[in-house]
Amino acid sequence: MRGLRKVLTPFAPDQSGAVSVLYSMGALTVVIDAGGCTGNICGFDEPRWHTARSAVFSAGLRDIDAILGRDDLLIRKLEWAVRAAQSRPETKDAFRFIALVGTPVPAVIGTDYEALARIAEKKTGLRCVPIAANGMKLYDSGAELAWTALFRKFAGAAEKSGTVGVIGYTPLDFDARTRAPFKAAFGECAVYGLDTGLDALQAAGGVRENVVIAPSGIAAAKFLKQKFGTPYRMLDPFAEKLLRPEMEQGQKKILIVHQAVTAATLEGLIQARNPAAQITKASWFMTPPECGSFVTLREEDDFTALVQRGGYDLIVADAVMRDLAPEFDGLWIDARHFAVSGRTE
């Protein structure tokens, strides 16, 4: 049934994905809403909220403010927040830039984000990045908007180095919370959105190559290649942890359900070891053509029907989906995906 969820919870919307990208960037992030969208982001969609600080604010729009499009109130609030931070020694340099993140309300009333950003820059003296999320798409679409906007705004030419740029990180897709596992995989690297801020973005033109670890980073990687000639490849460095000996034996039928880069990376690893394996990839989220063919999942019934008709020997997917396939008696490999289940362990 369309829209019916009996097992899965609603997925995070695009504004949540945008805020997740910005979370560790040193931005003053303003969600242009009445408070509800920001509450969902902080309470449910951002796993770092209870362990790491970030300046995420709600515009606090009232009904009349939204109806009349009173952007001057938002600008005054921005000015106050910036001046208040700059007046205190401990927070003087807390904000490196401002990010304005859209929601359904400004989308409905036709807010001019670019104009709002220009006014904010003049009034506060900080650079401002508008991200026109509308709350109608999923987290990866918002993350894509954020990555592209950030690199377009800040990436500059720099002396070439041996550093690898890692694009696409958010904790909605990855369990890693430090740069260490990425450094082990790629050597010297800048994992944008993890422990790097504005300085890393500004030096993005000098990296040796970019590695895209989630579909949300592909558009930004293409932009950087066009502007600076930086090559890129797609790879999830953690997909190898999902390999099992059973995958390497015989003509196994395998279903992989995850974000597209993870699924494509795992498919390549399996096929390198067992060319006879018959692999189907499926995803609830973006499936760019660079990642190969996918079955697109929209409803819970889509997954149930896929498993019933597939005759799979192995399924690689978040364990929360197990209840959607009660008749499956093969090997289930738990590939935890926070964006699907909200599980952190």
C-alpha positions as CSV (number, residue, x, y, z in Angstrom):
1,M,0.0,0.0,0.0
2,R,1.4,3.4,-1.0
3,G,2.9,5.2,2.0
4,L,2.2,2.5,4.5
5,R,5.0,1.9,7.0
6,K,4.6,-1.1,9.3
7,V,8.3,-1.7,9.9
8,L,10.4,1.1,8.6
9,T,10.3,4.6,10.1
10,P,10.1,7.7,7.8
11,F,13.4,8.5,6.2
12,A,15.2,11.8,6.9
13,P,14.2,14.6,4.5
14,D,16.5,16.7,2.4
15,Q,17.0,19.5,4.9
16,S,18.3,16.9,7.4
17,G,20.9,15.7,4.9
18,A,22.0,19.3,4.3
19,V,22.4,20.0,8.0
20,S,24.3,16.8,8.4
21,V,26.9,17.9,5.8
22,L,27.2,21.3,7.5
23,Y,27.3,19.9,11.1
24,S,31.1,20.0,11.6
25,M,31.9,22.8,9.1
26,G,32.0,25.7,11.6
27,A,28.9,27.2,10.1
28,L,26.0,29.2,11.6
29,T,23.3,26.9,10.2
30,V,19.8,28.3,10.0
31,V,16.9,26.1,9.1
32,I,14.2,28.3,7.7
33,D,11.2,26.9,9.5
34,A,8.8,27.4,12.4
35,G,10.7,25.0,14.6
36,G,9.4,21.5,13.7
37,C,11.9,20.7,11.0
38,T,14.8,21.7,13.3
39,G,13.3,19.6,16.1
40,N,13.3,16.5,13.9
41,I,16.9,17.1,12.8
42,C,18.2,17.5,16.3
43,G,16.0,14.9,17.9
44,F,16.0,12.1,15.3
45,D,18.0,12.6,12.1
46,E,21.4,13.7,13.4
47,P,23.2,11.0,15.5
48,R,25.9,13.5,16.6
49,W,23.5,15.9,18.3
50,H,24.0,14.4,21.8
51,T,27.8,14.1,21.5
52,A,29.1,17.0,19.4
53,R,28.1,20.7,19.4
54,S,27.0,22.5,16.3
55,A,25.4,25.9,15.8
56,V,22.0,24.8,14.3
57,F,19.2,27.3,14.7
58,S,15.6,27.6,13.6
59,A,14.4,30.7,11.9
60,G,11.3,30.5,14.2
61,L,8.9,31.6,11.5
62,R,5.4,32.4,12.6
63,D,2.4,31.9,10.3
64,I,2.2,35.6,9.5
65,D,5.9,35.8,8.9
66,A,5.7,33.0,6.3
67,I,2.6,34.5,4.7
68,L,4.1,38.0,4.3
69,G,7.6,36.7,3.5
70,R,9.2,38.9,6.3
71,D,12.8,38.1,5.6
72,D,13.9,41.2,7.4
73,L,13.2,39.4,10.7
74,L,15.5,36.6,9.8
75,I,18.2,39.0,8.8
76,R,17.9,40.8,12.2
77,K,18.1,37.4,14.0
78,L,21.3,36.5,12.0
79,E,22.9,39.9,12.8
80,W,22.1,39.4,16.5
81,A,23.5,35.8,16.6
82,V,26.8,36.8,14.8
83,R,27.3,40.0,16.9
84,A,26.6,38.1,20.2
85,A,29.2,35.4,19.3
86,Q,31.8,38.0,18.2
87,S,31.4,39.9,21.4
88,R,32.6,37.0,23.6
89,P,36.3,35.9,23.5
90,E,35.4,32.2,23.8
91,T,33.1,32.4,20.7
92,K,34.6,35.2,18.8
93,D,35.6,33.0,15.8
94,A,32.9,30.4,16.3
95,F,31.2,31.1,12.9
96,R,33.2,30.9,9.7
97,F,30.2,31.3,7.4
98,I,26.4,31.2,7.4
99,A,24.3,28.5,5.8
100,L,20.6,29.0,5.0
101,V,18.7,25.7,4.7
102,G,15.3,25.6,3.1
103,T,12.2,23.6,4.2
104,P,8.7,23.3,2.8
105,V,7.6,26.7,4.2
106,P,10.1,28.9,2.2
107,A,9.6,26.6,-0.8
108,V,5.9,27.2,-0.8
109,I,6.1,31.0,-0.5
110,G,8.9,31.2,-3.2
111,T,11.7,32.5,-1.0
112,D,14.6,33.9,-3.1
113,Y,17.5,32.2,-1.3
114,E,20.2,33.9,-3.4
115,A,18.9,37.3,-2.6
116,L,18.5,36.4,1.1
117,A,22.1,35.2,1.2
118,R,23.4,38.4,-0.4
119,I,21.6,40.5,2.2
120,A,22.9,38.3,5.0
121,E,26.5,38.7,3.7
122,K,26.2,42.5,3.7
123,K,24.7,42.7,7.1
124,T,26.9,40.2,9.0
125,G,30.2,40.4,7.1
126,L,30.2,36.6,6.8
127,R,29.9,34.6,3.6
128,C,26.5,32.9,3.2
129,V,25.6,29.7,1.4
130,P,22.0,29.1,0.4
131,I,20.8,25.5,0.2
132,A,17.3,25.3,-1.4
133,A,16.0,22.1,0.2
134,N,12.3,21.8,0.1
135,G,11.5,18.9,2.5
136,M,9.9,16.9,-0.3
137,K,13.0,14.8,-1.1
138,L,15.2,12.5,1.0
139,Y,18.4,13.2,2.9
140,D,20.8,12.3,0.1
141,S,19.2,14.9,-2.2
142,G,19.8,17.6,0.5
143,A,23.3,16.4,1.1
144,E,24.0,16.6,-2.7
145,L,22.7,20.2,-2.7
146,A,24.9,21.1,0.3
147,W,28.1,19.5,-1.1
148,T,27.6,21.2,-4.5
149,A,26.8,24.6,-2.9
150,L,29.8,24.5,-0.5
151,F,32.4,23.6,-3.2
152,R,31.0,26.1,-5.6
153,K,31.2,28.8,-3.0
154,F,34.5,28.1,-1.4
155,A,36.7,25.8,-3.4
156,G,39.7,27.6,-4.8
157,A,42.9,26.8,-6.7
158,A,45.7,25.6,-4.5
159,E,49.1,24.0,-5.0
160,K,48.8,20.3,-5.8
161,S,49.4,18.0,-3.0
162,G,49.3,14.2,-2.3
163,T,46.1,14.6,-0.3
164,V,43.0,12.7,-1.2
165,G,39.7,14.4,-1.0
166,V,36.8,12.3,0.4
167,I,33.4,13.5,-0.6
168,G,30.0,12.3,0.6
169,Y,30.5,11.6,4.3
170,T,27.6,11.9,6.7
171,P,26.8,9.7,9.7
172,L,23.5,8.9,8.0
173,D,25.5,6.6,5.7
174,F,28.7,5.7,7.7
175,D,29.5,4.6,11.2
176,A,32.9,6.2,11.3
177,R,33.2,9.2,13.7
178,T,36.9,10.0,13.2
179,R,39.3,10.3,10.2
180,A,41.4,7.4,11.3
181,P,39.7,4.6,9.3
182,F,39.6,6.8,6.2
183,K,43.3,7.6,6.6
184,A,44.0,3.8,6.9
185,A,42.2,3.3,3.6
186,F,43.4,6.3,1.6
187,G,46.5,7.7,3.4
188,E,46.7,11.5,3.8
189,C,43.2,12.7,3.2
190,A,40.6,15.4,3.8
191,V,37.3,13.9,4.8
192,Y,35.0,16.8,4.1
193,G,32.2,17.1,6.7
194,L,33.9,14.9,9.3
195,D,36.8,16.8,11.0
196,T,37.5,19.4,8.3
197,G,36.0,22.8,7.9
198,L,36.2,25.9,5.7
199,D,40.0,25.6,5.3
200,A,39.8,22.2,3.7
201,L,37.0,23.4,1.4
202,Q,39.1,26.3,0.3
203,A,42.1,24.0,-0.5
204,A,39.9,21.5,-2.4
205,G,41.4,22.5,-5.8
206,G,44.8,21.2,-4.7
207,V,44.0,17.6,-3.9
208,R,45.5,14.7,-5.9
209,E,42.1,13.0,-6.4
210,N,38.7,12.8,-5.0
211,V,37.0,9.7,-3.7
212,V,33.3,9.7,-3.7
213,I,31.9,7.5,-0.9
214,A,28.2,8.2,-1.3
215,P,25.9,9.2,-4.2
216,S,25.4,12.7,-2.7
217,G,29.1,13.5,-3.5
218,I,29.1,12.7,-7.2
219,A,27.8,16.1,-8.4
220,A,30.4,18.0,-6.4
221,A,33.2,15.7,-7.6
222,K,32.1,16.4,-11.2
223,F,32.2,20.1,-10.5
224,L,35.7,19.9,-9.1
225,K,36.9,17.9,-12.1
226,Q,35.4,20.5,-14.4
227,K,36.9,23.4,-12.5
228,F,40.3,22.0,-11.4
229,G,40.7,18.9,-13.5
230,T,40.7,16.7,-10.3
231,P,40.0,13.1,-11.2
232,Y,37.6,11.2,-9.0
233,R,36.5,7.6,-8.4
234,M,33.7,6.0,-6.4
235,L,34.5,3.7,-3.5
236,D,33.2,2.7,-0.1
237,P,36.4,1.8,1.9
238,F,34.3,-0.1,4.4
239,A,32.3,-2.4,2.1
240,E,34.9,-5.1,2.3
241,K,33.8,-5.7,5.9
242,L,30.6,-7.1,4.5
243,L,32.3,-9.9,2.6
244,R,31.6,-13.5,3.7
245,P,33.1,-16.8,2.6
246,E,29.7,-17.9,1.3
247,M,29.7,-15.2,-1.3
248,E,32.8,-16.7,-3.0
249,Q,31.3,-20.1,-3.6
250,G,29.2,-21.2,-6.6
251,Q,26.4,-19.4,-8.5
252,K,25.0,-17.7,-5.4
253,K,22.1,-15.3,-5.8
254,I,22.9,-12.2,-3.7
255,L,20.7,-9.1,-3.0
256,I,22.5,-6.0,-1.7
257,V,20.4,-3.1,-0.3
258,H,22.3,0.0,0.8
259,Q,23.3,3.4,-0.5
260,A,24.5,3.1,-4.1
261,V,28.2,3.5,-3.7
262,T,28.4,0.9,-0.9
263,A,26.3,-1.5,-3.0
264,A,28.4,-1.0,-6.1
265,T,31.7,-1.4,-4.2
266,L,30.5,-4.6,-2.6
267,E,29.3,-5.9,-5.9
268,G,32.7,-5.4,-7.5
269,L,34.5,-7.1,-4.6
270,I,32.2,-10.1,-4.8
271,Q,32.5,-10.4,-8.6
272,A,36.3,-10.2,-8.4
273,R,36.3,-13.3,-6.1
274,N,33.3,-15.1,-7.6
275,P,32.4,-14.2,-11.2
276,A,29.6,-16.7,-11.2
277,A,27.7,-14.8,-8.5
278,Q,24.3,-13.3,-9.6
279,I,24.0,-10.0,-7.8
280,T,21.0,-7.7,-7.6
281,K,21.5,-4.2,-6.2
282,A,18.5,-2.2,-4.7
283,S,18.2,1.0,-2.8
284,W,15.7,3.3,-1.2
285,F,17.8,6.3,-2.2
286,M,19.6,7.9,-5.1
287,T,20.9,5.4,-7.7
288,P,23.1,7.4,-10.1
289,P,24.0,5.6,-13.4
290,E,27.7,5.6,-12.4
291,C,26.9,2.9,-9.8
292,G,25.3,0.5,-12.3
293,S,21.7,-0.9,-12.4
294,F,19.5,-0.9,-9.4
295,V,16.0,-1.9,-8.3
296,T,14.4,1.2,-6.9
297,L,12.5,0.7,-3.7
298,R,9.7,3.0,-2.7
299,E,7.3,1.1,-0.4
300,E,7.9,-1.7,2.1
301,D,5.9,-4.0,-0.2
302,D,8.5,-3.4,-3.0
303,F,11.2,-5.1,-0.9
304,T,8.9,-7.9,0.2
305,A,8.0,-8.7,-3.4
306,L,11.6,-8.4,-4.5
307,V,12.7,-11.0,-2.0
308,Q,9.8,-13.3,-2.7
309,R,10.4,-13.5,-6.5
310,G,14.2,-13.3,-6.3
311,G,15.1,-16.7,-4.8
312,Y,18.2,-15.2,-3.1
313,D,20.8,-17.2,-1.2
314,L,22.2,-14.2,0.6
315,I,20.8,-10.8,1.5
316,V,23.0,-7.9,2.5
317,A,20.8,-5.2,4.2
318,D,20.1,-3.5,7.5
319,A,18.7,-6.0,9.9
320,V,15.6,-3.9,10.6
321,M,14.3,-5.0,7.1
322,R,14.4,-8.6,8.1
323,D,10.7,-8.4,9.3
324,L,9.8,-7.4,5.7
325,A,11.0,-10.8,4.4
326,P,9.6,-13.4,6.9
327,E,9.8,-16.2,4.5
328,F,13.5,-15.7,3.6
329,D,15.6,-18.6,5.0
330,G,19.0,-17.9,3.5
331,L,21.9,-16.0,5.0
332,W,21.2,-12.4,6.1
333,I,24.2,-10.2,6.5
334,D,23.5,-7.1,8.6
335,A,24.7,-4.0,6.8
336,R,23.7,-1.3,9.3
337,H,22.4,1.9,7.6
338,F,21.4,4.7,9.9
339,A,19.4,6.4,7.3
340,V,17.1,3.3,7.1
341,S,16.9,2.1,10.7
342,G,18.3,4.8,12.9
343,R,20.5,2.2,14.5
344,T,23.9,3.3,15.8
345,E,24.9,-0.2,17.0
